[in-house]
Amino acid sequence: MKFKFYILRLLQEFKYPQYELTRKIKKSLYKKENPNFNNNLLAICDLNYVPFTYNFGQFLLILSKKILNNKFNQIKLIFLWPSQDRIDFIKKNYNTKIIPPVNINQEEMKWRFDNLLFPMIDLFPVKFDKIEIIYNRKEEINFKNYSHIYPEEYTKNNPIGTNVAEMFSYDRNEIIKYGQRTNKKSKELVNGFFKSNNLDPTKCITITIRNYNFDKSRDSDPSVWLDFARYLKRNGIIVIIIPDTDNLWGIKIFENEFICMPECSINLKLRFSLYEKTVFNFFTTGGPGGQSSYSSTKINFALYRCQEKKDSIVNTKANYKVIGENKQPKFLDHNQYYIYEDETLEGLIEFYKKNIESLH
């Protein structure tokens, strides 16, 4: 049985490469088509490799730099829908409790695409002449009409995702120029929230709860955050709770004592306008905290649980090859922190006294 699995896994790897070595082998076997030089750009977001908002934010950040530094004649974005054969292989051969639902459920992918991924386009300073969704992966993509492809090495026979190493090479000035930004309307709505509730944003701190149904070692510890929220309240802070997008109503223990805003969990512009406005924001590792680090308007935040976790498919040693373990990415500004430990009440209080108390 194991031998059969390894053969099937090898075939899957060659068809949908996950490792750099496989990509290099495929690149040597399949040559890119020679296009007519027309200075058109084709950007391909392959949802086999870019399934999450955080991944797509990285994709758009790097693409924004490419577009703003070049004068392309025409820019087209293609979304390539996840392949059913890969979904079937994962469901049959892996423990689905550790697999993101978006990777094994087409309905989950459709919901995330409609409500999170597609609206993210408007957060970045890029404009596309055409946007297309290809559901049938057997459909031909006409590469010859585009002299520029992003990701650069992408071909039908050698599909790839975002080069995360490039993003981690950026500095803060590049994030300001190419990073995500909210709009005037979302800022007005958030300002209206503070005004109508007579809240001073310099006295407000958000806590975003991760409570997803996979990779549970990265979930927030609600009892710790509840105790910390009560500590902040005793010290004159207004605490705003943002629930997990996939568990909007899973914050019952906070509801009687604190402001809870599930609407910000499903509207990205509102979410990040709120983060921009408040004096500080707390996260456990996940998309919202990660995206806050490449916001053009600076967001003050601390992102906990960034350390390697053996039972996580996300927080692995491979993800820290670029920035190094326990180090801060070069694009972080002051009052922005990656924290390589789990949250504890004592640790959070110490962090607050050292880094936040003087901000308000």
N, C-alpha and C positions, 0 to 999 in steps of 0.2 A: 504493500500500500504506500509506504513512504517513497519507494522508487518511482511509482506512478505519479505521486504528488510532485516530486522534484522535476520529473520530465514535463509535467503540465505547467509547473511554475516557471521553468526555463523557457517554455514556449510563450507564456504570458509576458515574461520579462523581455523577450526579444520583440514581441509585438507592441507592448506598451512599456518601454524601458523606464526603470526607476533608478538605476545606478549609472554613474558616470562612465564606467568601463563599457557597459552595454551600448551607451550612446556613441562612444568613440568607435566601437566596432561597426555599428550600423552606419555611422557617418562615412567610414571608409568604404563601405559596400555600396552605398547609394549616393550618387552624385546629385547635387541640386540642379534643377532645370535652369538653363540660361534664359533669363527673361529679356524682353526688349527694354532698353533703358529709357524709362519714361518718368522717373522720379516719383512714382506712386508707391505708397506704403500699404502693405497688408499686415494687419495685426491679428494674430490667431490666439484666442483664449480657449485652450483645450481644457474642458471641464473635468477630464480625467486627472489633470494635474493641478488645476486651479479651482478647487471646489468651494473654498471658504471666502468670506468677505475679506479676511486678513490677507489671504493669498492674492485675491483680485486687487486689493489695495496696493500690494507690492508690484503687481503687474502694471497697474496704471501709473504708479509713481515713476518707474523706469521708462515706461512708454512716454510719459509727459516730457521727460528730459529729452528723449529722442526726437519727439515732434517739435518741441520749442527751439531746439538747436538746429533744425533743418527746415528748409522750405519745400515741403512735399507738394506735388501738384494735386494729388488726391489721396485720401486716407480712408481705408475701409477696415472695420472691425468685424471679425467673424467669431461667433461663439460655437464651438464644436461640442455637441452634447455627449455626455458620458456613454461609453459603449456597454451594451447589455451583456456581451460575453464576458467582459471584465467583472461586471457586477455579479454575474452568476458564479464566476470562479471564486471570487472573494467570499460570497455567502456560503458556498459549498465547502471551502477548505480552511476558513479562518473562524476564530471565535468572534462572532459579530458583536459581542459586548465591548470589545476594544476597538471596533471599527466605527468611524463617524457615520451616522445614519445617512448623511448626504452621499456617501460613497456606495451605498447598497440599496438605496430606495429612490426610485425615480420621482415619486411624488414629493419627497423631501427636497430633492434637488430643484424641482419646479417651484416649490414654495420659496426656497432661498433665492433662486434666480429672480423671480418676479418682485420679491419684497426687499431684497438686500443687494444682490450683485448688480442687477441692471441699474437701480437707482444710484449706485456708487459712481457711475460714469460722470454724473453731474457734479460730483464733489471735486473733480480734478480739472486743471486748466487745459483740457484738450477738447477738440471738436472733431467729429467724424463725419465724412461725407455720406458714408453708407454703413449701416449696421445690419448684419445678417445672422440668423440662427440656423445652423445645420444640424438637424436631428438624425439624419441618416449618414453615418460615417463612411458609407460606401460612395456617397456623392463626391464627385470630383471637384477639387478646388483649383481654380485656374491661376497657378502661380506665375505664369508667363506675362500676365498683365501688370505685374508688380516687380519693380526692380529692387525694392527693399522689403524684407520680411522681418517681422518681430514675433517671437524670439528669432534671432538671426539664423540659428541652425535648424529651425523647424522645417521639416518636410513631412509628407504623408507617411513615408516609411520610417521616419525617425522623429516621432512626436516628442516634444519636451515642454516643460513648464518654465517658470520664472527663474532667472539667475539671481537667487537671493544674495549671493556674495556681492553682486554689484550694488544692491541697495545698501548693504552694510558698509560699503566703502564711501557713502555720501557723508558730507558734513552738514551742519545745521543750515548754512547758507543755501545749500542745494535743496534741503527740505522746504525752506521758505519759498524758493522759486518754483519748485515742481510739485510740492506736496498738496494734500487735499485741503479744501477750504469750504466753509459753509456759505450760505447766501444771505442776502439782506432780509428776506422774508423770515427765515428760520431764526435769525438774530432778533427780529422784531417780536416774534412769538415768545421767545425765551425772555426777552426784556419785559414783555407784558406779564408773563408769569411772575417774575420777581416783583413787579410794580403792584399787581393786583393783590398779591399776598403780603405786601409790605415787608419784603425780605431784602436784607443787605447781602449781596453776593460775596462780599469780602468776609462774611461770617458763615458762608455755606460750603459744605464739603460733601461730595458724592461718594457713595460706596456702590460699586457695581458687583453684583453677585453672579458668580458662575455656578450654574446648577444644571449641567447638561447630562444627557443619558449615555455618555461614553467618556472614557478617559477620566474616571472619577477622581484619580489622584490629583487632578488639577482643579477640582471643584473648590469653591470657597467653603470655609468652615463657618456656617451661619451663627453658631453660638459665640464664637470669638468675635465676629463682626458685630453682633448684637451688643455684647459687653462693651466693645470699643465705641460703638455709636452712642451708648448711654454715657460713657466717659466724656465723649465730645459734647454731648448735650449739657452735661453738668458744668462744662467749661464754656458755655455760651455759644456753642456752634449749632447751626441748623444742619441736620443731616438729611440728605436726599438719597433714597435707595433706588437703584436701577436694577430690575430683575433680569435674569437670563432670557434671551430672545426665545429660547425653546422651553421656558418654564415661567411664563409671565405671571402666573398666580402663585408661584412657589415662595412667596415672601410673607406669609401670614404672620410670622413672629415679629415682623417689623411694623405692621400696618397700624397698630394702635398707638404707636409712639412717634413714628417718623413719617415724613412725606415720602410717598412711593410713586414713581412715575413710569409705569409700564409702557406708556405711549412713546417714551424715548427709546425703548428697546426695539421698536419696529419702524422707527423713522430716523434714518442716519443723520439727516441735517439737524433735526431737533436734538438728537443725542450729543453731537459734537459741539453744537452751539451752547448747550448747557455746560459741557466740560470746559469750554473756553471761558465761560462767564464766572464759574465758581472759583474759589481761591485754591482748592486742591481736590484731587480725585484719586480714589483708591481702587485698585483692581487686583484680581488674581489672574494668572496668566491666561490669555485668550485674545480674541480678535479686537474688542473695544480698546483694551489697554495698549496692545501692539499698534493699532492704528493711531492712537493718540500721539505716538512718537513720530509719526510722519505727517502731522498736521502743520500746515503753513502758519496758522495762528497758534502761538505757543499755548500748550495745555500743561498745567502743572499736575504731575501724577507720580504714583508709585505703583509698580507692577510686581506683585508678589508671586511666589512659586515658579520662578524662572529657572530653577536648578534642574539638572538632569534627574529624571525619574525612570527607574527601570521598568515600571509597569505602564509607561506612557509611550504612545507612538509619535508624540509631538515633541515633548521635552527630552530629547535624546542627545547624546554626545555629538552626533553628526551635525546638529543644528548650531553648535557653538564653535565649530572649526574656524569660522570667519572672525568672530569678535573675541573668541577665547572664553573659557569658563570663568564665571564670576566677574566679568568685566563689563563696562558700560559701552554701548555703541557710540561711535564718534559723533553721530548726528544728534545725540541728546544734548539738551540745553540745561542750564541751572534749574533746579526744582523739578527735574525729571529723573526717575530712578528705575532701574531694573533691580529687583531684590531677589537674591538667590537663596531664599529660605521660605518655609511656610509661615503664614501669619500666626502670631500669638498675641495675646492681650498685652503682655509685658513688652514685647518687641514693638508693637504698634504705638503704645504710649511713649516709649523711648524715642521712636522715630518722630512722632508728633512734636514732642518737646524740643527736639534737636533741629528739626527742619521746617516745621509749619507754624508753630506758635507765634513766631515773629512776623508772619505774613499778614496777620489780620489784627 
